Amino acid sequence: MRPLTEPETKTLFEKLATYCGNGISNLITDAATGSERHVFRVQGSRVFYVRESLANLATSVKRDALLSLGVCLGKYTKTGKFRLHITALPVIAPFARYKVWIKPNGEMPYLYGGNVLKAHVGRWSEDCPEHQGVLVLSMNDTPLGFGVSARSTAEARKLDPTGIVTFRQADIGEYLREEDTLFTT
Amino acid sequence: MAPTKPAKGAKGKSGKGKSGGSSIRATKSKSAGSAPTGISKRKAKSMSLAKPGGAQRTKSATSEPQKKKKRKYSEKELGIPTLNGIVPAGVAKPKGQKIGKKFVDDPASLMAIMSVVNAEKEGHIESKIMKARHLEEIREAKKKEAEARSDEKKSKFEERKQDLKKKKNRHSEPGAEKAATEKTAKTGKSAKPLRKRVSFG
């Protein structure tokens, strides 16, 4: 387990910025978490968002014995890109910039791994450009996952009801579907 | 002395005696054959020289005092002109710096990276929104143009329709009919054309 290097931090922030915008600063300064400072740590290829005191304690565990700590944000791919996992949802959800709320009839199709269709959208954030990170919420503001906008809001208005509005990236159904691979290192 | 030493090694446990053992085997085979049993001193010496272990050590021991330690001259002593002494800025590395990965852990540097990344992303988003708006404007303009064109077409069509209607009305106007009857009266014939009549006896 070690802190992130500069290029690693940059790729991580680039990914987080697609969903959070300026909200990442809250993750660094811990305005949201309040009391204690949280840090980013990398273990293997996975990045964890951990309370600093816990990260310091974890140094006493040897590398191959340490499986997980804090919140796993995602992992670095072999090509050096960063892939956000569904476990990062509670971290990015409060600071998300663009959001899509889906109706109850669209929740199940989404949680089974489908994209968000226009017919299922209850409401969406205005002025959302194309291919921008979007948080998917249920109508009672429960975060269900995140994705990438397929069309800008203006274009999506003209779309037919079966057209895709948001491409799914991760959803909370993965906790069941990917149960055996989600937490393996 | 040299041939006896490896024989000792072969008897003992040390791994050094591998070459020695082979030499013993060689001597044994020689003794088994028709070759003379003893080895002449001269031959033995030459054999031991060929081996990596034995005589070389003694040789090096003798050659050591012969080797003079080369004196190292400092640059000042050599009097080399200082012109070529420049090290390019990119090549020179400051001493005492950390080797390997440079970790970023303090909030200040994290914030610096974040601001750079955010500025980049903002730029991207802005450009995307601007592009989308521009495209939307173009689309609107095209739509308006198409609408105007279709309106024009429609109005032309209506005009033509009206024209045709007017023409029809003109033909069926009562004045026009009167003129036609007058014409027939002048000629003394009815309006109807004469029919050919055929009578059979």
Interface residues (C-beta under 8 A of the other chain):
Chain A: R2 P3 L4 T5 E6 T9 K10 F13 E14 A17 T18 G21 N22 I24 S25 I28 T29 R37 V39 D127 P129 E130 H131 Q132 S152 A154 E155
Chain B: K101 K102 F103 V104 D105 P107 L110 M111 I113 M114 V116 V117 N118 E120 K121 E122 I125 K128 I129 A132 E136
